[in-house]
Amino acid sequence: MSQSVDDFFTQLQQSREKVPKKVTSKINEIARKAIEDMSKAAGKFLHEDLDDDKHTEEQVKAIIELFPESLSQEDEKGRLPIQRALYLKKGRSSVTFVPLLAKEGCRLGVGGEENRGGLLSVMPADLNQMNAIEWLSGASRAGEKGPASDDFDRKRAQVLEKLRDLNLLKKADIEEYGLVHNALHPKSQRRFDFFTSWDPAALEARYSQWLVPIHHAIGSDREEKEKVFEMVLKAGMEYFPERLGFLFCKKDGISACKKAFDEIGVDKAMKIIRTCIPPSDDHPILHHAIRHAPDLENDIAQYYPDALFLRDSNGHTFLQVKFYMN
């Protein structure tokens, strides 16, 4: 009867000095090959079989402790396990393990120094040359709607929060990699909220290399403009109500409000604007319009008839402001 593996290794340790060197050398050679094969098997497991619903962090830690090289093993497309975890695998997800893979990757130098365990490595074959953080912030599941889509977004928002707690996601990344812009999609609502709550100034983009998000939202090449416009205007009003959420912020002399009128139509745009900016003394929209976009005064007044009688923080009515402006 053959011995168990545990019994064999116990006996091998006890008898090592008694065995001829030639036999010991052969055993070592076979053992090294076996360890190499097991490491490859561990790497393949991390790439192909890791599952949020079936496996635990303790199990993954044990694999990495036994086979640290598995974290640097690339698949047939040149992706590291941390990068592969960003993709769904036949309906399975392993994205919740990204923080652990990044933490252990930092310890083991995956991707090189200052690479945050592979988070900053460019995704192979990605035409936009995005790294794992950028990919994580904006990826959405095509064709997915309802709970499945929300779960996809929720998991990735939780991963981003954990990476921040581990100091593997930094506030400066939001500007450097344009993460608010990446997350500006209805299917990335939770991630968008995460980034804008952490760095509300990204909505203004005053000293940014990126386009002001509200202009980016209603760009002519963007899908679902109405939802995205509402998404960013609502966030702008939450953090910058005194600026009316940058509704009248201009690019090339054109305000975001005018651009929205042109892109989605006055009626649709004003329905969204009234939802995000309800008539009140706190938001005298006509006062802002006459100061920053007087050409839109008549269009806006049709949807805010009572705004003619509102007063601004200085106690002035719209007509008084208009008189002073002239």
GUTOR-905890 format. One record per residue (C-alpha): x, y, z. Coordinates in steps of 0.05 Angstrom, whole numbers, plus 5000, padded with zeros to 4 digits. Last residue first. Example, Ala and Ser with C-alpha at 12.3 -4.5 7.8 and 13.67 -1.06 7.14 Angstrom:
// GUTOR-905890
X|Y|Z
5273|4979|5143
5246|4910|5156
This chain:
// GUTOR-905890
X|Y|Z
4443|6941|4648
4468|6894|4702
4438|6939|4756
4370|6934|4723
4376|6859|4715
4394|6853|4789
4334|6894|4808
4289|6853|4763
4313|6789|4794
4299|6813|4864
4355|6837|4909
4361|6818|4982
4437|6811|4980
4433|6735|4986
4387|6734|4925
4313|6750|4925
4258|6711|4891
4202|6747|4854
4222|6732|4783
4237|6661|4806
4162|6648|4809
4159|6636|4734
4214|6584|4736
4202|6540|4675
4186|6598|4628
4240|6640|4661
4293|6590|4639
4280|6600|4565
4274|6675|4572
4339|6683|4611
4381|6638|4566
4417|6694|4529
4433|6726|4596
4481|6669|4612
4527|6688|4670
4496|6746|4707
4425|6742|4680
4426|6667|4689
4451|6669|4761
4395|6716|4782
4346|6673|4743
4368|6612|4784
4352|6642|4852
4374|6579|4890
4368|6591|4964
4307|6634|4954
4274|6573|4926
4254|6540|4860
4279|6467|4857
4349|6458|4829
4361|6384|4816
4291|6367|4792
4282|6435|4759
4347|6424|4721
4326|6355|4698
4259|6380|4671
4296|6440|4641
4342|6395|4601
4285|6353|4574
4245|6414|4553
4305|6452|4525
4331|6396|4482
4382|6341|4495
4446|6368|4462
4430|6440|4448
4394|6454|4513
4449|6417|4551
4502|6459|4517
4465|6522|4537
4463|6499|4610
4536|6478|4608
4553|6549|4587
4586|6564|4520
4644|6613|4516
4695|6560|4498
4675|6523|4561
4630|6558|4610
4603|6542|4679
4530|6562|4681
4504|6496|4710
4565|6492|4754
4524|6458|4809
4484|6521|4821
4549|6556|4841
4523|6570|4912
4497|6498|4913
4569|6472|4907
4572|6405|4942
4502|6376|4936
4485|6419|4875
4545|6393|4837
4526|6322|4854
4456|6332|4827
4484|6366|4765
4531|6306|4754
4477|6253|4756
4425|6295|4720
4473|6304|4661
4489|6230|4663
4417|6210|4660
4401|6258|4603
4465|6242|4564
4452|6167|4561
4510|6157|4513
4566|6207|4506
4593|6231|4438
4560|6299|4438
4587|6318|4506
4534|6325|4559
4571|6292|4616
4639|6321|4597
4610|6391|4604
4584|6375|4674
4650|6341|4690
4694|6402|4676
4743|6377|4624
4806|6346|4651
4876|6373|4661
4850|6404|4725
4862|6471|4759
4788|6489|4764
4761|6419|4757
4697|6440|4790
4668|6371|4800
4738|6347|4822
4733|6396|4879
4684|6348|4912
4742|6301|4928
4720|6244|4974
4646|6255|4964
4657|6262|4888
4698|6197|4885
4649|6154|4924
4588|6183|4890
4617|6166|4822
4633|6096|4847
4562|6087|4871
4533|6114|4805
4576|6071|4759
4519|6042|4717
4491|6112|4707
4557|6135|4678
4608|6186|4702
4655|6137|4735
4713|6147|4687
4703|6223|4690
4707|6222|4766
4769|6178|4760
4808|6226|4716
4873|6188|4727
4915|6243|4759
4856|6280|4788
4824|6222|4826
4892|6191|4838
4911|6251|4883
4861|6225|4934
4901|6161|4940
4883|6088|4929
4932|6039|4960
4927|6073|5028
4897|6009|5056
4834|6047|5075
4832|6076|5005
4838|6006|4975
4781|5984|5019
4737|6041|4995
4754|6025|4922
4735|5952|4933
4668|5973|4964
4654|6016|4902
4672|5957|4858
4624|5911|4894
4568|5961|4891
4576|5974|4816
4570|5900|4797
4514|5891|4848
4476|5949|4816
4483|5918|4747
4458|5851|4772
4401|5884|4811
4373|5921|4750
4407|5921|4683
4465|5886|4648
4473|5897|4573
4546|5915|4579
4575|5905|4649
4607|5970|4671
4680|5988|4681
4694|6059|4704
4731|6060|4770
4760|5990|4766
4791|6002|4698
4823|6067|4722
4851|6032|4784
4875|5972|4743
4914|6015|4694
4887|6044|4629
4927|6044|4564
4866|6069|4525
4871|6012|4475
4874|5960|4530
4914|5900|4503
4947|5888|4571
4919|5931|4628
4973|5980|4648
5005|5965|4715
4985|6016|4768
4946|5967|4811
5000|5914|4805
5021|5911|4878
5021|5986|4887
5067|5998|4828
5116|6041|4868
5168|5986|4861
5158|5931|4810
5096|5897|4781
5090|5851|4841
5139|5871|4895
5121|5816|4945
5095|5861|4999
5061|5906|4949
5029|5845|4916
5003|5822|4983
4966|5888|4991
4944|5889|4919
4919|5817|4920
4882|5831|4985
4850|5895|4957
4832|5859|4892
4797|5801|4927
4728|5832|4921
4736|5830|4845
4731|5754|4842
4667|5750|4802
4636|5690|4768
4590|5697|4707
4635|5657|4662
4694|5695|4690
4678|5768|4703
4737|5813|4695
4772|5857|4747
4803|5795|4780
4845|5785|4717
4882|5848|4733
4900|5826|4803
4918|5757|4776
4967|5790|4726
4948|5796|4653
4994|5777|4595
4938|5752|4550
4955|5678|4561
4956|5689|4636
5012|5722|4675
5041|5695|4740
5064|5749|4787
5016|5731|4844
5033|5657|4835
5105|5671|4853
5085|5675|4926
5067|5601|4927
5056|5576|4998
5042|5644|5028
5001|5665|4968
4958|5602|4972
4948|5612|5047
4928|5685|5036
4876|5662|4985
4846|5613|5034
4844|5664|5090
4812|5715|5043
4755|5667|5032
4729|5628|4972
4661|5608|4945
4621|5672|4934
4676|5718|4912
4705|5664|4866
4776|5649|4846
4775|5596|4792
4809|5624|4730
4866|5672|4747
4878|5656|4820
4871|5581|4805
4920|5587|4746
4970|5620|4793
4962|5563|4843
4971|5512|4787
5034|5548|4765
5060|5546|4836
5043|5472|4840
5083|5459|4777
5143|5497|4804
5138|5461|4870
5136|5394|4834
5197|5412|4792
5235|5432|4854
5214|5367|4888
5237|5325|4829
5305|5357|4830
5310|5351|4906
5292|5277|4902
5345|5267|4849
5397|5301|4892
5377|5259|4952
5384|5195|4911
5454|5215|4887
5472|5236|4958
5456|5168|4986
5400|5167|5038
5419|5164|5112
5421|5240|5121
5350|5248|5093
5319|5193|5135
5279|5233|5185
5259|5287|5135
5240|5234|5084
5198|5197|5136
5157|5260|5151
5152|5275|5076
5125|5205|5062
5076|5206|5119
5046|5271|5096
5041|5247|5024
5005|5184|5045
5043|5119|5036
5027|5069|4982
5000|5000|5000
